[in-house]
Structures are given as C-alpha cells and as structure tokens.
C-alpha cells in the first residue's frame, strides 16, 4: 500500500519483526505440529500443549526481538544488521506511494494458489501442488531444490519397486540422513561459538 501510509513507528516495528521472514525455518507451524505429535505419543493433554505453545510464543517473541536489537548494537556493521536499518532509513526518508504492480502480482498469486488448491481437492490426478507454487520463488529453493528432487525420486523408486512396505522400511535410513545433517550443522555452530571463529555453514 506504500510506505508513506504506514508512518515511521509502524515501519520501525516492521523492521524489528523482519527476522520472521528470513527463511521458512522461522515458521512456527512445523514445530507446533511436531509438538502435537510428540504429545500424542506420550499421551499429553492437548489443552496443556496449546497453553504451553501460547506461552512459548509470547516469551519467544519478546526474547527474539530483544536479542535481535541487542545483536544490532553489538555488531553494528554486520551485513544482516545494517542492511535492514538502511532500508528503514530509505523508507522514512523517501516514502513510497502505492505499488500497483506489486498489488497485481500478489492478487494473481493469491487467486492462482486458490485455483491450484481447488483443482488438487477435486481431481485425484492433479499433481501440481499449491504450496510448491507459493514457495517456488523463495531464495531457499535455490539451495534445496536438488535435495527435494532426490527425496521425491527416492520415494518414487521405492514405491514403484517395493511398494508401501519398502517405503516404510527405508524411512529410518532417510530420517537418519536428515538427523545427521542437522547434527553436523549444530556441532559446527557450537564449535564456532566456543572458539569464536567462523565455521562451516550448513543450509538444511
């Protein structure tokens, strides 16, 4: 709708919340679903889980915003920190009017995603998935597309050659690969913190 309509206070608050949109790994829904799955396994009450998630969301949001600002003051010249506030400065100094092309693109994307969802629900043979269209333009896909392709291809081969039984038998192996990657990435991050050095970066 244009940055000039929002005002400096709203633009500043938006900048402080920009960490939510760094990547898909920041989205809370997968973690909430995993929490419900773990809770069902251990027979925990859903009401307690919902309450715990609400409290965790409030505390986590406050801690994240506070830590975000603290890191900006501690590392003022790092690329991730200074770029956001340079953008905020441009928004305030040079307010923008309504961006009609952007609104048109958003409207088309919304309608096209709804159409894909309806086709997916109505026709079993319809393969294009609305989520694929929605996330296909994100920067993370340039890192993940080949891994996604390998996972899809491995599942296709297992189901075609060995059926559902082979697919279920192979699940622990592939889950082990995912766990191994996250474990390696976590270890490198911890070593970087302990020794205060730049280590390898893994994009899961």
N, CA, C and O of each residue as an XYZ file, in Angstrom:
816
protein
N       0.804     -1.217      0.000
C       0.000      0.000      0.000
C       0.842      1.274      0.000
O       0.313      2.382     -0.091
N       2.164      1.098      0.104
C       3.050      2.257      0.127
C       3.570      2.546      1.515
O       2.803      2.559      2.477
N       4.872      2.780      1.633
C       5.462      3.007      2.953
C       5.028      4.336      3.549
O       5.009      4.479      4.772
N       4.679      5.312      2.720
C       4.259      6.613      3.237
C       2.982      6.537      4.050
O       2.756      7.389      4.908
N       2.138      5.543      3.808
C       0.868      5.418      4.522
C       1.049      4.806      5.922
O       0.183      4.967      6.781
N       2.152      4.119      6.148
C       2.317      3.381      7.399
C       2.871      4.235      8.532
O       2.499      4.030      9.688
N       3.751      5.186      8.230
C       4.338      6.008      9.269
C       5.620      5.406      9.821
O       5.854      4.203      9.707
N       6.451      6.256     10.421
C       7.775      5.829     10.889
C       7.683      4.773     11.984
O       8.477      3.832     11.996
N       6.721      4.912     12.914
C       6.621      3.957     14.023
C       6.288      2.559     13.513
O       6.917      1.584     13.924
N       5.306      2.453     12.625
C       4.930      1.148     12.082
C       6.053      0.544     11.242
O       6.282     -0.664     11.300
N       6.748      1.357     10.472
C       7.862      0.858      9.673
C       8.987      0.341     10.565
O       9.617     -0.668     10.247
N       9.241      1.023     11.673
C      10.272      0.571     12.611
C       9.890     -0.755     13.243
O      10.719     -1.659     13.350
N       8.628     -0.875     13.664
C       8.171     -2.145     14.241
C       8.252     -3.268     13.221
O       8.602     -4.397     13.565
N       7.932     -2.967     11.969
C       8.035     -3.978     10.915
C       9.473     -4.428     10.746
O       9.732     -5.615     10.549
N      10.412     -3.491     10.819
C      11.824     -3.842     10.684
C      12.283     -4.718     11.840
O      13.049     -5.660     11.636
N      11.822     -4.419     13.053
C      12.195     -5.224     14.211
C      11.623     -6.636     14.136
O      12.138     -7.547     14.784
N      10.566     -6.827     13.354
C       9.968     -8.156     13.193
C      10.440     -8.856     11.923
O       9.929     -9.918     11.570
N      11.406     -8.267     11.244
C      11.813     -8.823      9.947
C      12.475    -10.188     10.067
O      12.561    -10.919      9.080
N      12.950    -10.546     11.272
C      13.563    -11.858     11.449
C      12.569    -12.990     11.181
O      12.974    -14.121     10.916
N      11.264    -12.688     11.251
C      10.255    -13.713     10.985
C      10.287    -14.177      9.533
O       9.856    -15.289      9.226
N      10.793    -13.334      8.643
C      10.726    -13.628      7.209
C      12.092    -13.932      6.601
O      12.253    -13.879      5.382
N      13.080    -14.249      7.445
C      14.394    -14.568      6.891
C      14.354    -15.847      6.053
O      15.024    -15.943      5.025
N      13.582    -16.805      6.488
C      13.504    -18.073      5.769
C      12.374    -18.914      6.324
O      11.763    -18.560      7.332
N      12.100    -20.010      5.674
C      10.985    -20.857      6.094
C      11.251    -21.541      7.432
O      10.311    -21.964      8.104
N      12.519    -21.656      7.827
C      12.834    -22.308      9.096
C      12.316    -21.507     10.290
O      12.239    -22.041     11.397
N      11.960    -20.239     10.088
C      11.435    -19.424     11.182
C       9.947    -19.659     11.421
O       9.406    -19.175     12.415
N       9.282    -20.381     10.548
C       7.837    -20.542     10.665
C       7.508    -21.459     11.847
O       8.083    -22.541     11.964
N       6.594    -21.039     12.720
C       6.309    -21.831     13.928
C       5.453    -23.074     13.686
O       5.481    -23.995     14.502
N       4.694    -23.127     12.591
C       3.728    -24.214     12.428
C       4.357    -25.613     12.435
O       3.823    -26.494     13.109
N       5.473    -25.868     11.716
C       6.052    -27.227     11.770
C       6.442    -27.637     13.186
O       6.263    -28.795     13.564
N       6.971    -26.702     13.971
C       7.362    -27.030     15.342
C       6.129    -27.318     16.199
O       6.168    -28.186     17.070
N       5.041    -26.596     15.955
C       3.811    -26.848     16.699
C       3.241    -28.221     16.352
O       2.782    -28.949     17.233
N       3.270    -28.572     15.068
C       2.764    -29.884     14.663
C       3.609    -31.012     15.260
O       3.083    -32.043     15.681
N       4.932    -30.797     15.289
C       5.801    -31.800     15.906
C       5.509    -31.921     17.400
O       5.554    -33.013     17.967
N       5.207    -30.778     18.032
C       4.852    -30.812     19.451
C       3.583    -31.623     19.696
O       3.517    -32.393     20.654
N       2.572    -31.456     18.838
C       1.345    -32.248     18.972
C       1.614    -33.737     18.743
O       1.035    -34.589     19.416
N       2.496    -34.041     17.788
C       2.823    -35.442     17.524
C       3.530    -36.071     18.725
O       3.203    -37.186     19.131
N       4.490    -35.354     19.282
C       5.185    -35.865     20.465
C       4.223    -35.983     21.641
O       4.266    -36.955     22.396
N       3.343    -34.970     21.792
C       2.367    -35.025     22.868
C       1.410    -36.198     22.741
O       1.050    -36.817     23.742
N       0.991    -36.514     21.506
C       0.106    -37.671     21.297
C       0.820    -38.972     21.633
O       0.213    -39.901     22.166
N       2.113    -39.037     21.321
C       2.879    -40.262     21.607
C       2.987    -40.509     23.113
O       2.885    -41.645     23.575
N       3.195    -39.424     23.873
C       3.337    -39.557     25.323
C       2.026    -39.315     26.067
O       2.005    -39.210     27.294
N       0.920    -39.226     25.297
C      -0.414    -39.080     25.870
C      -0.528    -37.834     26.768
O      -1.051    -37.900     27.880
N      -0.034    -36.717     26.266
C      -0.172    -35.447     26.967
C      -1.479    -34.772     26.557
O      -1.936    -34.931     25.425
N      -2.066    -34.034     27.463
C      -3.322    -33.353     27.170
C      -3.124    -32.236     26.152
O      -2.171    -31.463     26.246
N      -4.031    -32.156     25.178
C      -3.908    -31.136     24.142
C      -4.066    -29.725     24.712
O      -3.419    -28.790     24.240
N      -4.920    -29.568     25.720
C      -5.115    -28.239     26.307
C      -3.822    -27.725     26.935
O      -3.500    -26.541     26.826
N      -3.093    -28.610     27.584
C      -1.812    -28.212     28.180
C      -0.811    -27.833     27.101
O      -0.053    -26.877     27.261
N      -0.808    -28.577     26.003
C       0.111    -28.273     24.908
C      -0.198    -26.916     24.284
O       0.705    -26.122     24.019
N      -1.484    -26.661     24.054
C      -1.881    -25.372     23.468
C      -1.467    -24.226     24.379
O      -0.937    -23.219     23.910
N      -1.708    -24.375     25.686
C      -1.324    -23.331     26.641
C       0.193    -23.129     26.640
O       0.676    -21.997     26.665
N       0.935    -24.235     26.612
C       2.398    -24.134     26.592
C       2.880    -23.444     25.315
O       3.823    -22.655     25.363
N       2.251    -23.727     24.181
C       2.642    -23.090     22.926
C       2.338    -21.596     22.926
O       3.114    -20.803     22.395
N       1.200    -21.209     23.526
C       0.865    -19.787     23.608
C       1.895    -19.052     24.463
O       2.376    -17.983     24.085
N       2.229    -19.629     25.616
C       3.231    -19.008     26.494
C       4.578    -18.952     25.789
O       5.266    -17.932     25.839
N       4.959    -20.051     25.127
C       6.242    -20.080     24.429
C       6.284    -19.053     23.292
O       7.330    -18.456     23.036
N       5.158    -18.846     22.614
C       5.116    -17.861     21.533
C       5.325    -16.448     22.061
O       6.063    -15.658     21.473
N       4.670    -16.138     23.176
C       4.809    -14.789     23.753
C       6.228    -14.569     24.258
O       6.859    -13.561     23.937
N       6.732    -15.523     25.058
C       8.090    -15.390     25.601
C       9.120    -15.401     24.471
O      10.076    -14.625     24.486
N       8.919    -16.287     23.493
C       9.865    -16.376     22.383
C       9.902    -15.116     21.538
O      10.970    -14.698     21.090
N       8.734    -14.502     21.315
C       8.698    -13.268     20.527
C       9.439    -12.140     21.243
O      10.220    -11.412     20.629
N       9.187    -12.001     22.552
C       9.874    -10.953     23.317
C      11.382    -11.197     23.339
O      12.165    -10.268     23.141
N      11.787    -12.446     23.581
C      13.213    -12.760     23.635
C      13.878    -12.562     22.276
O      15.008    -12.081     22.200
N      13.179    -12.932     21.203
C      13.748    -12.806     19.859
C      13.946    -11.352     19.465
O      14.995    -10.979     18.940
N      12.926    -10.528     19.722
C      13.040     -9.108     19.383
C      14.156     -8.454     20.201
O      14.950     -7.679     19.668
N      14.210     -8.771     21.504
C      15.250     -8.203     22.364
C      16.637     -8.641     21.905
O      17.559     -7.829     21.823
N      16.777     -9.931     21.607
C      18.067    -10.423     21.130
C      18.442     -9.839     19.790
O      19.614     -9.576     19.521
N      17.446     -9.636     18.949
C      17.662     -9.042     17.631
C      18.275     -7.648     17.759
O      19.278     -7.333     17.119
N      17.646     -6.816     18.604
C      18.139     -5.450     18.799
C      19.510     -5.465     19.465
O      20.385     -4.679     19.100
N      19.703     -6.350     20.436
C      20.990     -6.448     21.131
C      22.118     -6.774     20.157
O      23.202     -6.196     20.244
N      21.867     -7.703     19.225
C      22.884     -8.063     18.246
C      23.205     -6.908     17.311
O      24.346     -6.764     16.873
N      22.207     -6.081     17.000
C      22.460     -4.918     16.153
C      23.438     -3.958     16.836
O      24.341     -3.418     16.196
N      23.247     -3.754     18.142
C      24.149     -2.853     18.863
C      25.537     -3.469     19.038
O      26.544     -2.761     19.044
N      25.578     -4.785     19.178
C      26.874     -5.447     19.403
C      27.674     -5.570     18.114
O      28.896     -5.422     18.114
N      26.974     -5.843     17.017
C      27.638     -5.984     15.719
C      27.011     -4.994     14.733
O      26.288     -5.412     13.829
N      27.271     -3.696     14.886
C      26.553     -2.687     14.086
C      26.914     -2.693     12.606
O      26.152     -2.175     11.790
N      28.051     -3.263     12.246
C      28.476     -3.192     10.853
C      28.362     -4.529     10.136
O      28.859     -4.678      9.019
N      27.712     -5.503     10.766
C      27.499     -6.781     10.092
C      26.450     -6.604      8.997
O      25.573     -5.746      9.088
N      26.559     -7.425      7.976
C      25.698     -7.268      6.793
C      24.229     -7.432      7.128
O      23.400     -6.658      6.651
N      23.887     -8.433      7.947
C      22.473     -8.708      8.212
C      21.833     -7.597      9.032
O      20.654     -7.290      8.850
N      22.602     -6.990      9.936
C      22.015     -5.983     10.806
C      21.845     -4.640     10.141
O      20.773     -4.039     10.209
N      22.893     -4.163      9.499
C      22.867     -2.787      8.995
C      21.969     -2.645      7.768
O      21.399     -1.576      7.545
N      21.836     -3.680      6.988
C      21.023     -3.591      5.778
C      19.566     -3.293      6.090
O      18.920     -2.523      5.379
N      19.052     -3.894      7.139
C      17.645     -3.702      7.473
C      17.364     -2.250      7.850
O      16.342     -1.690      7.452
N      18.263     -1.643      8.610
C      18.023     -0.274      9.042
C      18.362      0.733      7.957
O      17.852      1.853      7.975
N      19.209      0.358      7.020
C      19.382      1.202      5.837
C      18.099      1.229      5.018
O      17.705      2.273      4.498
N      17.453      0.078      4.909
C      16.167      0.027      4.207
C      15.117      0.857      4.941
O      14.336      1.571      4.312
N      15.098      0.764      6.284
C      14.167      1.570      7.073
C      14.425      3.056      6.866
O      13.487      3.843      6.738
N      15.698      3.438      6.834
C      16.038      4.844      6.603
C      15.537      5.315      5.242
O      15.041      6.434      5.116
N      15.666      4.469      4.229
C      15.171      4.827      2.896
C      13.651      4.953      2.882
O      13.099      5.842      2.233
N      12.975      4.049      3.611
C      11.516      4.114      3.671
C      11.045      5.433      4.282
O      10.100      6.052      3.792
N      11.713      5.857      5.359
C      11.301      7.069      6.060
C      11.712      8.320      5.286
O      10.947      9.281      5.196
N      12.933      8.302      4.724
C      13.441      9.475      4.010
C      12.747      9.670      2.668
O      12.437     10.793      2.271
N      12.508      8.556      1.974
C      11.871      8.614      0.659
C      10.613      7.749      0.672
O      10.628      6.646      0.125
N       9.533      8.217      1.277
C       8.308      7.411      1.358
C       7.765      7.064     -0.025
O       7.750      7.890     -0.938
N       7.324      5.825     -0.147
C       6.832      5.322     -1.428
C       5.313      5.362     -1.459
O       4.652      5.206     -0.433
N       4.776      5.573     -2.644
C       3.328      5.544     -2.840
C       2.869      4.111     -3.105
O       3.667      3.174     -3.085
N       1.588      3.963     -3.350
C       1.027      2.635     -3.598
C       1.695      1.984     -4.800
O       1.813      2.588     -5.866
N       2.131      0.735     -4.608
C       2.811     -0.015     -5.663
C       1.772     -0.907     -6.357
O       1.543     -2.044     -5.944
N       1.157     -0.380     -7.402
C       0.086     -1.119     -8.090
C       0.575     -2.429     -8.718
O      -0.109     -3.444     -8.586
N       1.741     -2.449     -9.403
C       2.207     -3.737     -9.952
C       2.384     -4.809     -8.877
O       2.055     -5.974     -9.100
N       2.909     -4.412     -7.703
C       3.084     -5.388     -6.626
C       1.733     -5.931     -6.157
O       1.599     -7.128     -5.905
N       0.734     -5.053     -6.040
C      -0.603     -5.499     -5.641
C      -1.203     -6.434     -6.682
O      -1.866     -7.412     -6.336
N      -0.972     -6.135     -7.958
C      -1.473     -7.013     -9.018
C      -0.815     -8.386     -8.953
O      -1.481     -9.409     -9.107
N       0.502     -8.402     -8.721
C       1.204     -9.689     -8.627
C       0.722    -10.490     -7.427
O       0.535    -11.703     -7.519
N       0.520     -9.807     -6.295
C       0.021    -10.506     -5.112
C      -1.377    -11.055     -5.349
O      -1.681    -12.181     -4.956
N      -2.230    -10.259     -5.994
C      -3.578    -10.720     -6.290
C      -3.593    -11.919     -7.218
O      -4.346    -12.869     -7.004
N      -2.751    -11.874     -8.265
C      -2.667    -13.013     -9.186
C      -2.151    -14.253     -8.458
O      -2.686    -15.348     -8.633
N      -1.106    -14.075     -7.637
C      -0.553    -15.218     -6.906
C      -1.572    -15.835     -5.968
O      -1.652    -17.058     -5.850
N      -2.356    -14.991     -5.297
C      -3.376    -15.488     -4.377
C      -4.448    -16.278     -5.128
O      -4.800    -17.389     -4.729
N      -4.963    -15.706     -6.210
C      -6.018    -16.383     -6.971
C      -5.522    -17.674     -7.600
O      -6.229    -18.682     -7.605
N      -4.288    -17.640     -8.137
C      -3.745    -18.836     -8.783
C      -3.520    -19.952     -7.758
O      -3.733    -21.127     -8.057
N      -3.089    -19.578     -6.546
C      -2.912    -20.576     -5.490
C      -4.250    -21.184     -5.085
O      -4.331    -22.390     -4.853
N      -5.312    -20.359     -4.997
C      -6.643    -20.871     -4.682
C      -7.120    -21.836     -5.755
O      -7.696    -22.878     -5.443
N      -6.881    -21.494     -7.022
C      -7.287    -22.372     -8.127
C      -6.554    -23.705     -8.040
O      -7.168    -24.760     -8.197
N      -5.235    -23.667     -7.790
C      -4.469    -24.904     -7.653
C      -4.987    -25.753     -6.496
O      -5.056    -26.978     -6.604
N      -5.352    -25.104     -5.390
C      -5.879    -25.836     -4.236
C      -7.208    -26.505     -4.574
O      -7.442    -27.652     -4.193
N      -8.079    -25.790     -5.288
C      -9.368    -26.364     -5.656
C      -9.200    -27.530     -6.619
O      -9.880    -28.547     -6.484
N      -8.298    -27.392     -7.591
C      -8.045    -28.487     -8.524
C      -7.463    -29.698     -7.799
O      -7.797    -30.841     -8.111
N      -6.596    -29.435     -6.836
C      -5.990    -30.523     -6.064
C      -7.041    -31.285     -5.267
O      -6.964    -32.506     -5.128
N      -8.017    -30.559     -4.750
C      -9.070    -31.195     -3.961
C     -10.090    -31.937     -4.829
O     -10.657    -32.942     -4.401
N     -10.321    -31.443     -6.044
C     -11.383    -32.002     -6.885
C     -10.919    -33.167     -7.745
O     -11.713    -34.051     -8.066
N      -9.650    -33.180     -8.121
C      -9.167    -34.188     -9.071
C      -7.971    -34.927     -8.483
O      -6.953    -34.314     -8.163
N      -8.098    -36.252     -8.341
C      -7.017    -37.060     -7.788
C      -5.798    -37.073     -8.702
O      -4.672    -37.240     -8.234
N      -6.017    -36.898    -10.003
C      -4.915    -36.980    -10.948
C      -4.148    -35.663    -11.071
O      -3.147    -35.593    -11.784
N      -4.616    -34.616    -10.379
C      -3.959    -33.307    -10.491
C      -2.727    -33.270     -9.582
O      -2.847    -33.382     -8.361
N      -1.544    -33.114    -10.182
C      -0.300    -33.197     -9.412
C       0.251    -31.852     -8.911
O       0.751    -31.802     -7.787
N       0.183    -30.754     -9.693
C       0.774    -29.501     -9.187
C       0.165    -29.090     -7.850
O      -1.055    -29.008     -7.704
N       1.042    -28.833     -6.875
C       0.621    -28.564     -5.503
C       0.712    -27.067     -5.224
O       1.702    -26.438     -5.598
N      -0.303    -26.477     -4.572
C      -0.283    -25.023     -4.357
C       0.902    -24.548     -3.527
O       1.404    -23.446     -3.750
N       1.361    -25.360     -2.571
C       2.499    -24.944     -1.744
C       3.758    -24.821     -2.608
O       4.577    -23.929     -2.391
N       3.906    -25.708     -3.577
C       5.063    -25.630     -4.467
C       5.110    -24.327     -5.235
O       6.182    -23.754     -5.434
N       3.953    -23.859     -5.667
C       3.901    -22.573     -6.374
C       4.200    -21.423     -5.427
O       4.885    -20.468     -5.793
N       3.681    -21.520     -4.201
C       3.851    -20.425     -3.241
C       5.303    -20.242     -2.821
O       5.766    -19.111     -2.679
N       6.030    -21.344     -2.621
C       7.413    -21.244     -2.122
C       8.442    -21.364     -3.237
O       9.639    -21.225     -2.987
N       7.998    -21.617     -4.452
C       8.940    -21.883     -5.538
C       9.835    -20.720     -5.902
O      10.899    -20.920     -6.488
N       9.423    -19.496     -5.564
C      10.211    -18.324     -5.916
C      11.139    -17.880     -4.785
O      11.915    -16.939     -4.954
N      11.063    -18.552     -3.631
C      11.880    -18.149     -2.490
C      13.353    -18.442     -2.706
O      13.722    -19.341     -3.461
N      14.199    -17.657     -2.020
C      15.648    -17.828     -2.203
C      16.113    -19.186     -1.710
O      17.091    -19.726     -2.228
N      15.418    -19.760     -0.699
C      15.856    -21.032     -0.133
C      15.747    -22.177     -1.139
O      16.481    -23.161     -1.041
N      14.832    -22.053     -2.110
C      14.664    -23.123     -3.094
C      15.930    -23.315     -3.919
O      16.207    -24.426     -4.371
N      16.704    -22.247     -4.122
C      17.955    -22.389     -4.874
C      18.943    -23.286     -4.145
O      19.826    -23.874     -4.769
N      18.798    -23.395     -2.814
C      19.641    -24.297     -2.039
C      19.031    -25.685     -1.905
O      19.758    -26.671     -1.787
N      17.704    -25.773     -1.922
C      17.026    -27.009     -1.535
C      16.490    -27.834     -2.693
O      16.151    -29.001     -2.498
N      16.400    -27.265     -3.894
C      15.643    -27.936     -4.941
C      16.212    -29.313     -5.273
O      15.447    -30.247     -5.515
N      17.542    -29.462     -5.290
C      18.113    -30.752     -5.662
C      17.868    -31.800     -4.577
O      17.623    -32.968     -4.879
N      17.936    -31.370     -3.295
C      17.634    -32.295     -2.203
C      16.174    -32.741     -2.254
O      15.863    -33.910     -2.030
N      15.281    -31.789     -2.552
C      13.863    -32.131     -2.683
C      13.650    -33.105     -3.839
O      12.871    -34.051     -3.731
N      14.352    -32.861     -4.947
C      14.240    -33.754     -6.102
C      14.732    -35.151     -5.761
O      14.090    -36.135     -6.128
N      15.868    -35.259     -5.060
C      16.400    -36.579     -4.695
C      15.437    -37.315     -3.769
O      15.225    -38.519     -3.917
N      14.849    -36.581     -2.800
C      13.882    -37.219     -1.910
C      12.657    -37.709     -2.659
O      12.174    -38.816     -2.421
N      12.159    -36.882     -3.566
C      10.992    -37.287     -4.372
C      11.327    -38.495     -5.241
O      10.523    -39.422     -5.351
N      12.498    -38.492     -5.853
C      12.880    -39.581     -6.756
C      13.079    -40.882     -5.977
O      12.668    -41.950     -6.432
N      13.711    -40.792     -4.798
C      13.912    -41.991     -3.977
C      12.573    -42.578     -3.539
O      12.391    -43.795     -3.547
N      11.638    -41.711     -3.157
C      10.309    -42.200     -2.762
C       9.591    -42.839     -3.941
O       8.935    -43.869     -3.787
N       9.714    -42.227     -5.125
C       9.078    -42.779     -6.320
C       9.607    -44.168     -6.638
O       8.834    -45.074     -6.947
N      10.930    -44.339     -6.562
C      11.548    -45.636     -6.863
C      11.138    -46.682     -5.833
O      10.822    -47.816     -6.192
N      11.143    -46.308     -4.558
C      10.771    -47.262     -3.512
C       9.323    -47.728     -3.658
O       9.033    -48.920     -3.556
N       8.424    -46.784     -3.897
C       7.016    -47.160     -4.040
C       6.770    -47.971     -5.305
O       5.940    -48.881     -5.310
N       7.491    -47.643     -6.383
C       7.287    -48.355     -7.649
C       7.854    -49.765     -7.603
O       7.270    -50.690     -8.167
N       8.991    -49.932     -6.933
C       9.668    -51.237     -6.946
C       9.277    -52.136     -5.771
O       9.125    -53.346     -5.936
N       9.116    -51.544     -4.591
C       8.861    -52.375     -3.418
C       7.558    -52.122     -2.718
O       7.217    -52.832     -1.772
N       6.816    -51.124     -3.160
C       5.529    -50.830     -2.550
C       5.665    -50.109     -1.218
O       6.742    -49.642     -0.847
N       4.545    -50.032     -0.509
C       4.488    -49.290      0.747
C       5.373    -49.918      1.819
O       5.911    -49.211      2.671
N       5.527    -51.240      1.781
C       6.358    -51.924      2.784
C       7.809    -51.472      2.684
O       8.436    -51.167      3.698
N       8.348    -51.427      1.463
C       9.727    -50.973      1.272
C       9.890    -49.508      1.677
O      10.910    -49.115      2.244
N       8.880    -48.721      1.378
C       8.932    -47.299      1.755
C       9.041    -47.147      3.267
O       9.836    -46.345      3.756
N       8.244    -47.917      4.010
C       8.276    -47.818      5.469
C       9.580    -48.371      6.033
O      10.093    -47.852      7.024
N      10.118    -49.414      5.416
C      11.388    -49.967      5.893
C      12.549    -49.009      5.661
O      13.513    -49.005      6.427
N      12.464    -48.196      4.609
C      13.557    -47.272      4.280
C      13.475    -45.958      5.044
O      14.435    -45.188      5.056
N      12.337    -45.694      5.681
C      12.167    -44.416      6.383
C      13.256    -44.150      7.426
O      13.789    -43.041      7.458
N      13.614    -45.125      8.289
C      14.669    -44.831      9.282
C      15.993    -44.402      8.649
O      16.697    -43.554      9.197
N      16.333    -44.980      7.506
C      17.586    -44.603      6.836
C      17.560    -43.145      6.407
O      18.517    -42.410      6.649
N      16.475    -42.721      5.772
C      16.394    -41.348      5.282
C      16.229    -40.352      6.426
O      16.745    -39.237      6.353
N      15.513    -40.744      7.483
C      15.429    -39.883      8.659
C      16.804    -39.738      9.308
O      17.133    -38.684      9.851
N      17.602    -40.804      9.249
C      18.970    -40.739      9.759
C      19.821    -39.764      8.969
O      20.647    -39.057      9.545
N      19.632    -39.714      7.647
C      20.362    -38.744      6.832
C      20.015    -37.311      7.243
O      20.895    -36.460      7.372
N      18.707    -37.057      7.448
C      18.279    -35.720      7.859
C      18.848    -35.374      9.228
O      19.357    -34.274      9.439
N      18.755    -36.328     10.160
C      19.280    -36.089     11.503
C      20.791    -35.860     11.466
O      21.302    -35.005     12.189
N      21.504    -36.608     10.639
C      22.952    -36.437     10.530
C      23.341    -35.062     10.031
O      24.308    -34.474     10.516
N      22.592    -34.540      9.063
C      22.897    -33.203      8.556
C      22.670    -32.135      9.624
O      23.494    -31.238      9.800
N      21.550    -32.238     10.330
C      21.284    -31.257     11.385
C      22.294    -31.386     12.526
O      22.707    -30.384     13.109
N      22.686    -32.615     12.841
C      23.673    -32.817     13.907
C      25.005    -32.194     13.527
O      25.633    -31.515     14.339
N      25.441    -32.428     12.278
C      26.706    -31.845     11.825
C      26.647    -30.326     11.835
O      27.586    -29.667     12.281
N      25.537    -29.762     11.340
C      25.394    -28.315     11.340
C      25.397    -27.733     12.742
O      26.000    -26.687     12.981
N      24.717    -28.415     13.685
C      24.683    -27.941     15.072
C      26.064    -27.996     15.707
O      26.447    -27.082     16.438
N      26.817    -29.061     15.435
C      28.166    -29.188     16.003
C      29.081    -28.076     15.497
O      29.846    -27.500     16.271
N      29.006    -27.772     14.195
C      29.837    -26.688     13.660
C      29.463    -25.351     14.283
O      30.334    -24.532     14.577
N      28.161    -25.130     14.484
C      27.722    -23.876     15.112
C      28.229    -23.773     16.544
O      28.687    -22.711     16.966
N      28.149    -24.883     17.302
C      28.634    -24.870     18.681
C      30.141    -24.646     18.740
O      30.629    -23.919     19.606
N      30.879    -25.268     17.822
C      32.331    -25.059     17.788
C      32.662    -23.603     17.467
O      33.601    -23.034     18.023
N      31.878    -23.006     16.562
C      32.090    -21.597     16.244
C      31.876    -20.697     17.449
O      32.613    -19.732     17.650
N      30.847    -21.020     18.266
C      30.585    -20.228     19.467
C      31.686    -20.435     20.502
O      32.151    -19.478     21.120
N      32.104    -21.694     20.691
C      33.116    -21.996     21.716
C      34.460    -21.345     21.383
O      35.103    -20.753     22.250
N      34.880    -21.459     20.115
C      36.193    -20.948     19.729
C      36.138    -19.547     19.120
O      37.169    -18.994     18.736
N      34.930    -18.972     19.030
C      34.755    -17.624     18.488
C      35.395    -17.498     17.097
O      36.142    -16.561     16.816
N      35.077    -18.464     16.250
C      35.622    -18.481     14.900
C      34.496    -18.789     13.911
O      33.482    -19.388     14.268
N      34.695    -18.370     12.674
C      33.727    -18.666     11.623
C      33.913    -20.094     11.149
O      35.001    -20.471     10.713
N      32.868    -20.883     11.232
C      32.924    -22.292     10.849
C      32.088    -22.511      9.582
O      31.596    -21.565      8.968
N      31.947    -23.777      9.217
C      31.154    -24.117      8.046
C      29.682    -23.809      8.293
O      29.186    -23.938      9.412
N      29.008    -23.409      7.253
C      27.572    -23.125      7.321
C      26.829    -24.177      6.526
O      27.134    -24.412      5.356
N      25.853    -24.810      7.158
C      25.033    -25.823      6.505
C      23.626    -25.286      6.339
O      23.028    -24.803      7.300
N      23.095    -25.365      5.137
C      21.717    -24.967      4.879
C      20.867    -26.221      4.770
O      20.932    -26.918      3.757
N      20.052    -26.532      5.814
C      19.251    -27.748      5.783
C      18.107    -27.641      4.785
O      17.331    -28.584      4.633
